Amino acid sequence: MYIKETCEIRGVKEVYKFTPWRSVYPKGEKRAQKTKATTEAQKKVNERRAKQNKQRIIRANFEKGDLWLTFTYMKENRPDSIDRAKADRKNLLDKLRKALQKEGIEFKYVCVTEIGSKGGVHHHMIMKPCVTSIIADIWKLGGVHIEHVYTEDLERLARYMTGDDTKDEHQRHSVTLESWSKSRNLIVPEVKRERIHARSFSKTPKPEAGYRLENLQNGINAWGYEWQRYNLVPNHYGVRNNKRQEQNANLRKNEDVKNIWSGLYPFRE
């Protein structure tokens, strides 16, 4: 038996298959006693899954044309602790929410607080469009860098906002789940979970009718069990830039070597 999880976001189906340990042990036989290493590995898997869920929320709710914002501090206004930075972020979000309500605009956002390699604190936010002067008028502690999302594919941005798409180890560890804030009106993608009664899954799955297979990956986790992930992309979706796909595939390959225990990376190009 194995587990198949499917999450559909904007027409693309993300599929993840894995063999649970319970299906490996004969009936009546108990699992071996947990070890410290296993506990640490499971903790990392849980963190990875939590990050994946947050990345899915970003890809499900935001799109090309939305706003990508970076809030920085003037030197004299830099917070002396992460708690102070989070308080500044809450104050910013509260004021933005009130200002947008007056304009009749629904406030949808995801915001993350980061500490740079040199200790500088800043906030990143992705939100639905509004009059940008409203934002600039509210943030008085430093500068506001405003860009528009220029692509329909938000995987790389979602990975960045969870500390995955960076070579800076300091930033990778400074982006924690506690540094996140999101509005309550966002769509949470549903994950369909199935138990498949078969000894194993094919390493070369066949795509469903009307779909093509992309980004197929097979691996083995820290417990020695197989996992697999891939995308099912509708045939009418355009084929994306091959060079970019190859670069992202190499990035994932390198990360999977370092984190083979996981098997939980988001994988749409």
Salt bridges, closest charged atoms under 4 A:
GLU5 OE1 - ARG49 NH1 3.14
GLU5 OE2 - ARG193 NH1 2.62
GLU14 OE1 - ARG56 NE 3.01
GLU14 OE2 - ARG59 NH2 2.10
GLU63 OE1 - ARG10 NH1 3.69
GLU63 OE2 - LYS128 NZ 3.55
ASP66 OD2 - LYS128 NZ 3.00
ASP88 OD1 - ARG84 NE 3.23
ASP94 OD2 - LYS90 NZ 2.95
ASP94 OD1 - ARG97 NH1 3.13
GLU114 OE1 - HIS122 NE2 2.96
GLU114 OE1 - HIS124 NE2 3.65
GLU147 OE2 - HIS145 NE2 3.30
ASP164 OD2 - ARG48 NH1 2.33
ASP164 OD1 - LYS51 NZ 3.79
ASP165 OD2 - ARG156 NE 3.08
GLU169 OE2 - ARG172 NE 3.55
GLU169 OE1 - HIS173 NE2 3.49
GLU208 OE1 - LYS13 NZ 2.92
GLU214 OE2 - ARG212 NE 2.88
GLU214 OE1 - ARG240 NH2 2.40
GLU226 OE2 - LYS203 NZ 2.78
GLU255 OE1 - ARG159 NH2 2.55
ASP256 OD2 - ARG229 NH2 2.81
GLU269 OE1 - ARG252 NH1 3.15
